[in-house]
Amino acid sequence: MSVAEPAAVEMLPAKERRTAKFPPWLFVALLCLAVAGLADALLRHETGTSGDEPFYVRMATHPGGAHSFPYAYRIAVPWLVHLLPFSQIVSFQLLALLGIAASGGALYTLMREFEVSPRLAGALAVGFAISPNLLVVLLRHGRSIDPAAILVMILGTLFIVRRQKLALALTILVGVAVKETSLFLIPLAYAVWAQRLVDRRALRDVALTAAGPIVAYIALRASITAIGNQYTPGYTGSFLKVRVDVFRQVFTGVELRRLAYAFGPLWLVAPFALRNLPFARRGLVLLALCVASMTVSFDAGRTVFPAAPVIYVAAAFVLRHQRRLAVIAVVALFALDIGYAIYMQAYGVEHGIDSTVSSQIPVY
């Protein structure tokens, strides 16, 4: 900051001075925290554990042991839970709420980079904070790595758009300890930065940015013992046959439903950005990687969720000059969130929250 800047701020009207001292992204993050916290307080939670919760609970209890493949490599959240001076359930809930709030603030900032109005960006960010994929984390007492994983993806995308290479490298470096999908940011960076199919400058920048995180991920895989991969669906049997069998699950009714509510009405709006927004076209790389990862995961809705920064930006870009359509889209997004919450209270929590993790997989 230059010497002249503080004086310039003091000359602003009182309202603008308050805005300068209290960044809008922070206000949105706090609003997301309040809304997610309210949902967490009011909604009935599941009893027991389901899905991949038992694996992360086990890792948080015994962080130094050998754990189940592939969860064993996702050490950041369980280890942090182990280190925090609270009970395990409080620590998981706290990290989930903070991750959701930070993700909302970062998503707001990302959308503002594309000249989306503060109101629209803020409304979409809040709708994102209680979207089904994050709401289900709250219903499970926060025992998930999803809020931290999506925070890495949104922050990484923001730094890609701003071409902040060091910040991106540090984000991916931390992200590989959260979840391996953080590596998707590397090809996304090249897709966004490259001016042609083979762009030497972009290749050099991506290589320098990705070197540290890739080495760290290799070291992580080499130093941690993961066991039980023979029990994990999608990782056993003939490589090609298993890939095809898992991907077929995407086209079942349950998985198509999960895909639909991952982004709700934004699925219908976002494609219209492909014509006029280069970022939307280049962001298809991230969406394609998410689709490819559906060949190793049975939960299509969670698998596509890392593409949220691209989908939300594309949809917001289309809606930014369409006031009536923007109102309809935001109302539909909140209707989806509330409808999913009602469904979970009336049926899901009582009969088991959506899960594709087989109960036959041993928890190590």
N, C-alpha and C positions, 0 to 999 in steps of 0.2 A: 504494500500500500504506500502511495506517495505521501509526502508531508502535507500536501494541499488537500488531500481527500477528507480528513476529519473536519476541517473548516467548511468544506463544501457540504458535508452532511449536516452540519449545524445550521446552515442557511436554508435547508429544506423546510417546508411546512411541517407542523407537528405530526400529522398523520403519516407523511412520507418518512420522517425520522424514525417513527415507531416501526415502520415496515423495514427500514434499513437495519435496525437493531434486532428485529425479530423476523428472520427469513421466512418467506411463505412456505418453503418446503418443510420447515420445522413445525409450522402450524398444522400443515396437512398430516405430518407424521404423528403429532399429538392427537389430532382428530381421529386418525386411524386407530391409535392406541386406545382412545376412549371408546370408540364404537366396538372394536374387537374385545376390549375389556368388559363392556356391557354385555355383549353376546356371551362371553365366557361366564359371566356371573349369573345370567338369567337362564341359560339353557341347561337342560339336564344332560349330564355326561354319562359315558358308558361305564359299566362296572367291569372290572377285570382288564385284561389286555387282549388285543387282537392285531391282525395285520403284522407289520414289522416292528410293532412296539416292543415285544419281548426281547428282540435282539439288541435294541438300543438301551433298554433297561438293564440287560445283562452287562453290556459294555460299560455303562455308567457305574455299575456296582463293582465290576472287576476290570478296570481299564487295561491292566497289564497282561491279561491272559490271552490265549488263543480263542478267537471267536468265529462265528459263522460267516461263510462266504456268501455274498460279497460285502456284507455289512461291516466286516472287520476293518475295512480300509477307511470307513467313514467316521473317523475318530474325533473330529473337532467338537461336535455338540455333546456326545456322551462324556468325553474327557472334561469338558468345561462344566458339565453338570456335576461330575465327581468332585471338581475343585471348589465349586461354590459352597459357601457356608450355610446352605439351607437344606431342607429335606429334598429328596429326589423329585417328588411331585411338584414342589414349589419351584425348583430350579428349572425343570422342563417347561412349566407354564410361563415362568418369567422370560425365558429365552424365546419361547414361541411368540409371546406378545410383543417383545422388543423387536424380534425379527420381522413380524408383520408390520409394525409401525414404521420401522426403517425402510422396509420395502415400499410401503405406500408413499413415504416422502421421496424416495429415490425415483419411483415411477412418475410422480408428479413432476419432478425436475426434468426427467427424460422427455416427457411429453411437452414441457415448456420449451425445450430445445427446438421443437418443430412448430413454434408459434401457435400452440394450442392455448386457448384462453385459460386464465387461472381457475375460473369456475368449472369449466368442463374438465380440465385436468384434475382438479380436486375431487369432483364428483366421481370420476372414473377410478381414481386412486382409492377412495373410500369403498366403492363397490368392489374393487379388487381385494381389499383387506378382509372382507367377509365373504369372499367367493367360496364356492363349495370345497375346493381343494384346501383352502386354509381354514375354513370353518370346521371341517372334520378333524383337523389337528387340535383345535380347541376342545372339541367333544371328547378327544382322546387324552385330555389333560396335558396337551403340549408334547407328548412323547413321540416326537417326530423330528426329522432333520429338514423337512420341506420348507419352513419359513427361512431358515438360514441358507438353504440351497437357492431359493428364488431370489433372495437378497443379493447373493453373489452374481446371479445372472443379470439382474437389473442394473446393479452398480457397474458390472463389467461392460454392459451395453452402453451405459452412459459415458464411460471413459473411452469406449471405442468411438462413439459419435464425436466426442471432444478431442479425440486423438491424443489422449493423455496416457502415454505409453508406460511410464513408471507406475502410475496408479493402477493401470490395467494389469501389469505384471504382478503387483502385490495382491490385487484382488484374486487373480487366478491361483496365485501361490497359496493363499489361505483357502481358496475354494476347493482345491484338490483334496484337502483334508476334510471337507464337508461332504462333497459328493463328486464323483468322477465326471458328471455332466458339466462341471465347470470348464473342462477342456474344450467344450463346444464353442467357447468364446474365441478360441484361436482361429479356426476357419472363418468365423463370423467377422473377426477383425480384418482378415485379408479381403473378404468379400466387400466390406464397406470401404476399406482404404484403397484398394486397387482401382486404377483408372483404365486398365485393360486386362485381358485374360492372364498375361504374364507381365507383372509389374515388379521390376527389380527393387525399386524403393520400398514398395509395400512388403515384398518378401523379406527384405532386410529388416524392416521395422518389426514385422511379425516374428521373425526368427529371434531377434534380440529380446522381444517382449516375452516370448514363450519359452526361451531356453531354461530359465530358472524354475518355473513351475513344472516343466516336463521332467527335469532332473529330480525335483522334489517328489513328484508322483512316482517315478521309478524307484526312488529310495524308499518311499512309503510302502510300495508293493513288495520290495525286497526284504524289508525289515520286519514286516508284520506277518504273523502266521494266521492264515485263514483256513478253516477246516469245514468239511461237510458240503463241498461244492457238488458232490455226486447226488445230493438230495434236493438241489435247487433247480426248479423248473426253468428251462431256457438255457441251462449251462451243461446239460448232459446229453449223451447220445450223439448221433451223426450230426455234424455241424449244420449242413444244409437242411436236413429234414427237420431238425429242431427249430431252426429259424422260420421255416415255412409254417410249421405247426403252431408256433407261438403267434406269428403274425395273423394267422387265420382267426385267432380269438378276437382280434380287433373288430371283426365284422359280425360278432354276435350282438344280440340286443342289449345286453348289459354294458358291453364296452362302447358301443355306439352312443348309448345314453351318457356314459362318463365323458366321452369326447365332446358331446354336445354341451354339457354343463361346465366344461373346463373354461370356456369363454362366452358361453351363452349367445346373446344377440350380436356380440362383436364378431363372431364368425361370419355373419351375414354382411357386415359393414366393411370389414378390413380389406377384402379383395378389391374393392373399388379404389384403393390407394395405389394399386400396382401401376396404374397408368401414369400418375403424376408425381409419385414419391419414390425416388431411387432407393431410399433406405428400405422401403417395403419390398422392392424387388430383390435387393441384396440380402435382406433378412430371410428370404426363402431358404437360404443355406441353413439357418438355425432350425427352421421348421422341418426341413428335410432330415436333419440329423436326429431330431426328436422322433420323426416317423421311423427312421432306421432303427432307433433304439427300441421300438416296439417289437422287434424280433427277439428281444431278450427279456421283455417285461410284459406281464399279463394285464397291467393296469394302464390302459391307454390314456385315461384322463390325466393321471399324474405324469405319465411319460411325455405328454405334449405340453405340460405346464411350463417347462423352462422356456418355451417360445413366447411367454407372456409379454416381455418387453416389445417384441416385434408386433404382435397382434394388437396390443393396446395403442401403440404409437400409430399404426396404420389406421385403426378405427377412429382414433381421435383426430387424425389429420383429415379424414373424410368428413367428420362431423363438425369441424371447427367453424365452418361458414354455413352450416345447415341447422339453424336454431331449432326448428320444429322436430327435425329428425334426431337431433342431439337429445332433446328432452325425451322423446320416445325411447331412444336407445338406453339412456340412463335409467329411466323408469323400468324398462324391461330387465336391465341388469340387476337392479335392486329387487325386482319382483322374483327373479331367479334365486337370488341369495336368500330372501325371506322364505320363498317356497321350499327351498332345500332345507332350511332350518326347521320349518314346520314338519316336513316329511321325516326328518331325522328324529324329531321329538315324538311324532305319532307312531313311527314304525322302526326307523333305523337303530336308535339306541336300544329299543326293546328287543329287537330280533337280530341285532348284530350289524355294526357299521360295515358299509361296503369294504370288502377286502379280497384280494386275490392271492395273498400269501398263504400257501398250503399249511394247514395245521400239522401235516406230517413231517415238516422240516424241523429237525432237532435244533434247539436253541443252545448254542455253545457260548 
